[in-house]
């Protein structure tokens, strides 16, 4: 996790963060983690073990679709699940972004001591 950010602060927004990353394009779990870290300027460190349960939940909710990567004799290692954002996931992402904006607009001034 990021220094100064508690894990529960990230976990509360992880679903929306994952949907946002998949908006860039389909990806397997490890690639999703790397994209999140890149967007966080390398300061946000997530464990794959915390991401996969959320991806499975998003799949059960119909927000992402997962397919197995085709067999490739060139690549070593096990096949990977490729995650893709669904239309429903796109709608939930838009709602999540609006919720985030509302949260920042209300809580930001309180925490920053802005005058009313």
Number of C-alpha atoms within 10 A of each C-alpha: 15 13 8 6 10 10 11 10 10 15 14 10 13 17 19 20 18 22 25 19 19 21 16 11 11 17 20 17 19 13 14 23 22 17 18 20 16 13 12 12 10 12 13 17 16 16 10 14 9 12 18 15 11 15 21 16 13 21 18 11 12 15 22 24 19 20 11 11 13 10 10 10 7 6 8 7 8 9 12 16 15 18 24 21 25 18 12 13 23 17 11 16 21 15 13 18 15 12 12 14 12 12 11 13 11 11 12 12 12 12 9 8 9 8 6 5
